[in-house]
Amino acid sequence: MDVIELLPRLHLLRFPVGQAYLWRDGDELTLVDAGPAGSGAIVAEAVTALGHAPGAVRRIVLTHFHADHAGGAAEFAALAGAEILAHAADAVVLRGEVPGPPPVLEDWERPLHAAAQQRLPPGEFARPTRITEVADEDVLEFGDGARVAHAPGHTDGSIAVQLPGHGVLFTGDSAAASPVDGAVLPGVFHLDRPRALASFRRLADLETDMACFGHGDPVTARASAVLRKAADDLPAPQ
């Protein structure tokens, strides 16, 4: 796993598939997403290397239920004693109460999805039993007021998290940056592509300097303008 400083209080944690973010408020930390299964100890090592005890991570905010983002959450929460937060629509999947609906893949997505699945650890990941459910417009206790934006489409309970006071937006997989040319796009492997595009447009309307994606390099300056240009280039809604 690579650990990359984006701001003095923000680090990117990059896994073989997907990435997470570590935000610092003084001595208190928040983890946004948690990597795939097997990542709990690795994240704990990264937190320690940055000068903090794993217990300094008070909460894990999951942007959606997919294994590359949520697979390590229960493992790390057990190590750190952290609270896990997720949207109610995805919390039932994360707890294992209902199966997660598979994405509706375009033909061109099928080989990409198969390749991504092969890079994930096999089998089920540890399921968290206790999840604090969040909803659209909730304000969370980090980043001087982190605002939840429900962004359905990638999954029913996908969320983004905006830190208005710091100009940072965590998009989960509702937006991504291409590994080829860095172009910003509405991500891939959606459950409902029209809803995902509508959510992408909503996120593009938020004011932010930095956009932190679930996949691909963050946009570190003038992110609102970049997201709006990408949204303007999408096909018109049907």
C-alpha positions as CSV (number, residue, x, y, z in Angstrom):
1,M,0.0,0.0,0.0
2,D,1.2,3.5,-0.9
3,V,0.7,6.4,1.5
4,I,0.7,9.8,-0.1
5,E,0.4,13.2,1.6
6,L,-2.2,15.4,-0.1
7,L,-2.4,18.0,2.6
8,P,-0.7,18.2,6.0
9,R,-3.9,16.7,7.5
10,L,-4.9,14.5,4.6
11,H,-3.3,11.3,3.3
12,L,-4.2,9.0,0.4
13,L,-3.9,5.3,1.1
14,R,-3.6,3.4,-2.2
15,F,-4.3,-0.3,-2.4
16,P,-3.9,-2.7,-5.3
17,V,-7.6,-2.0,-6.1
18,G,-9.2,1.2,-4.8
19,Q,-8.0,3.7,-2.2
20,A,-9.0,5.3,1.1
21,Y,-8.3,8.6,2.8
22,L,-7.1,9.5,6.3
23,W,-8.1,12.9,7.6
24,R,-6.7,14.4,10.8
25,D,-8.4,16.8,13.3
26,G,-5.7,17.5,15.9
27,D,-5.1,14.1,17.5
28,E,-8.2,12.6,16.1
29,L,-8.4,10.7,12.8
30,T,-11.1,9.7,10.4
31,L,-10.8,7.0,7.7
32,V,-12.8,7.4,4.6
33,D,-13.2,3.9,3.2
34,A,-11.0,1.0,4.4
35,G,-9.6,-1.0,1.5
36,P,-10.2,-4.6,0.7
37,A,-10.2,-7.6,3.0
38,G,-6.9,-8.0,4.8
39,S,-6.2,-4.3,5.0
40,G,-6.9,-3.8,8.7
41,A,-3.4,-4.5,9.9
42,I,-1.9,-2.6,6.9
43,V,-3.9,0.5,7.6
44,A,-2.9,0.2,11.3
45,E,0.7,0.1,10.3
46,A,0.3,3.2,8.1
47,V,-1.4,5.1,10.9
48,T,1.4,4.2,13.3
49,A,4.0,5.3,10.7
50,L,2.3,8.7,10.5
51,G,2.8,9.1,14.3
52,H,-0.6,8.0,15.6
53,A,-1.9,5.0,17.5
54,P,-4.6,3.1,15.6
55,G,-7.0,4.1,18.3
56,A,-6.7,7.7,17.2
57,V,-9.0,6.7,14.3
58,R,-12.4,7.4,15.8
59,R,-14.6,6.6,12.8
60,I,-14.6,4.9,9.4
61,V,-16.9,6.4,6.9
62,L,-17.8,4.0,4.1
63,T,-18.8,5.5,0.8
64,H,-20.5,2.3,-0.4
65,F,-20.6,-1.5,0.2
66,H,-18.2,-2.8,-2.4
67,A,-15.4,-5.1,-1.2
68,D,-12.5,-2.9,-2.4
69,H,-13.7,0.0,-0.2
70,A,-15.4,-1.8,2.7
71,G,-13.6,-5.1,3.0
72,G,-11.1,-4.0,5.6
73,A,-13.6,-1.9,7.7
74,A,-14.5,-4.5,10.3
75,E,-10.9,-5.7,10.6
76,F,-9.6,-2.2,11.3
77,A,-12.5,-1.3,13.5
78,A,-11.7,-4.3,15.7
79,L,-8.1,-3.1,16.0
80,A,-8.9,0.6,16.6
81,G,-12.3,0.6,18.3
82,A,-13.5,2.9,15.5
83,E,-17.2,3.6,14.7
84,I,-18.3,2.5,11.3
85,L,-20.7,4.8,9.4
86,A,-22.5,4.1,6.1
87,H,-25.8,5.1,4.4
88,A,-28.8,3.1,5.5
89,A,-29.3,1.6,2.0
90,D,-25.8,0.1,2.0
91,A,-25.6,-0.7,5.7
92,V,-28.0,-3.7,5.3
93,V,-25.6,-5.1,2.7
94,L,-22.5,-4.4,4.8
95,R,-24.0,-6.3,7.7
96,G,-24.8,-9.2,5.5
97,E,-28.6,-8.9,6.0
98,V,-29.3,-8.8,2.3
99,P,-27.0,-9.6,-0.7
100,G,-25.4,-6.7,-2.5
101,P,-27.0,-6.3,-5.9
102,P,-24.4,-6.7,-8.7
103,P,-23.5,-3.9,-11.1
104,V,-25.3,-3.7,-14.5
105,L,-22.3,-3.8,-16.8
106,E,-21.9,-2.3,-20.2
107,D,-20.2,-4.7,-22.7
108,W,-17.0,-2.7,-22.6
109,E,-17.0,-2.8,-18.7
110,R,-17.1,-6.6,-18.5
111,P,-13.3,-7.4,-19.0
112,L,-12.4,-4.5,-16.8
113,H,-14.7,-5.8,-14.0
114,A,-13.4,-9.3,-14.4
115,A,-9.8,-8.1,-14.1
116,A,-10.6,-6.0,-11.0
117,Q,-12.3,-8.9,-9.3
118,Q,-9.2,-11.1,-9.8
119,R,-7.1,-8.6,-7.9
120,L,-9.3,-8.7,-4.8
121,P,-8.8,-11.3,-2.1
122,P,-11.1,-14.3,-2.7
123,G,-14.1,-15.0,-0.5
124,E,-16.3,-12.9,1.8
125,F,-14.9,-10.1,3.9
126,A,-15.5,-9.7,7.6
127,R,-18.9,-8.2,8.2
128,P,-19.3,-5.3,10.7
129,T,-22.2,-5.9,13.1
130,R,-22.6,-2.3,14.3
131,I,-22.9,0.5,11.8
132,T,-24.1,4.0,12.4
133,E,-26.5,4.8,9.6
134,V,-26.2,8.2,7.9
135,A,-28.5,10.1,5.5
136,D,-28.3,12.9,2.9
137,E,-27.3,16.3,4.5
138,D,-26.2,14.7,7.8
139,V,-23.2,16.6,9.3
140,L,-20.5,14.4,10.8
141,E,-18.2,15.2,13.6
142,F,-14.9,15.7,11.7
143,G,-13.4,18.2,9.3
144,D,-15.2,21.0,11.1
145,G,-18.5,19.7,9.9
146,A,-18.4,17.0,7.2
147,R,-21.6,17.0,5.1
148,V,-23.0,13.8,3.7
149,A,-24.3,13.9,0.1
150,H,-26.3,10.8,-0.9
151,A,-25.1,9.9,-4.4
152,P,-27.1,6.8,-5.5
153,G,-26.4,5.0,-8.7
154,H,-23.1,3.2,-8.2
155,T,-24.9,1.5,-5.3
156,D,-28.2,2.5,-3.8
157,G,-26.5,3.8,-0.7
158,S,-23.4,5.5,-2.2
159,I,-22.4,8.7,-0.5
160,A,-19.9,11.5,-1.0
161,V,-18.6,13.5,1.9
162,Q,-17.8,17.2,1.6
163,L,-15.6,19.3,4.0
164,P,-16.9,22.8,3.1
165,G,-14.5,24.5,5.5
166,H,-11.5,22.8,3.9
167,G,-12.4,22.6,0.2
168,V,-12.3,18.8,0.1
169,L,-14.7,16.4,-1.4
170,F,-14.6,12.6,-1.0
171,T,-16.6,11.1,-3.9
172,G,-16.3,7.4,-3.4
173,D,-16.9,5.7,-6.8
174,S,-19.5,8.2,-7.9
175,A,-16.6,9.9,-9.7
176,A,-13.2,8.7,-10.8
177,A,-10.0,9.7,-12.6
178,S,-9.0,7.7,-15.6
179,P,-5.7,5.7,-15.1
180,V,-4.8,6.4,-18.8
181,D,-5.0,10.2,-19.0
182,G,-6.4,11.4,-15.6
183,A,-9.7,12.5,-17.2
184,V,-12.5,12.8,-14.6
185,L,-15.5,10.7,-15.3
186,P,-18.6,9.2,-13.5
187,G,-16.8,6.0,-12.6
188,V,-17.7,2.5,-13.8
189,F,-19.6,-0.7,-12.7
190,H,-22.8,1.1,-11.6
191,L,-26.0,-0.5,-10.4
192,D,-28.0,2.2,-12.1
193,R,-26.1,4.3,-14.6
194,P,-28.7,7.1,-15.2
195,R,-28.9,7.6,-11.4
196,A,-25.1,7.6,-11.2
197,L,-24.9,10.3,-13.9
198,A,-27.4,12.4,-12.0
199,S,-25.4,12.0,-8.8
200,F,-22.2,13.0,-10.7
201,R,-23.9,16.2,-11.8
202,R,-25.0,16.8,-8.2
203,L,-21.4,16.4,-7.0
204,A,-20.2,18.7,-9.7
205,D,-22.4,21.5,-8.3
206,L,-20.7,21.4,-5.0
207,E,-17.9,23.9,-4.3
208,T,-14.6,22.2,-3.7
209,D,-10.9,22.8,-4.3
210,M,-9.9,19.1,-4.1
211,A,-11.8,16.0,-5.2
212,C,-10.7,12.7,-3.8
213,F,-11.9,9.7,-5.8
214,G,-12.2,6.0,-5.0
215,H,-10.1,5.3,-8.0
216,G,-7.5,7.5,-9.7
217,D,-5.5,10.5,-8.8
218,P,-7.3,13.3,-6.9
219,V,-7.8,16.6,-8.5
220,T,-5.9,18.9,-6.1
221,A,-6.8,22.4,-7.4
222,R,-10.0,24.0,-8.9
223,A,-11.8,20.6,-8.6
224,S,-15.2,22.2,-8.9
225,A,-14.4,23.5,-12.4
226,V,-12.9,20.2,-13.4
227,L,-16.0,18.3,-12.2
228,R,-18.4,20.8,-13.9
229,K,-16.6,20.5,-17.2
230,A,-16.8,16.7,-17.0
231,A,-20.5,17.0,-16.1
232,D,-21.2,19.3,-19.1
233,D,-19.6,16.8,-21.4
234,L,-22.0,14.0,-20.3
235,P,-24.9,13.1,-22.6
236,A,-28.1,15.0,-21.8
237,P,-30.4,13.2,-19.4
238,Q,-33.1,11.1,-21.1
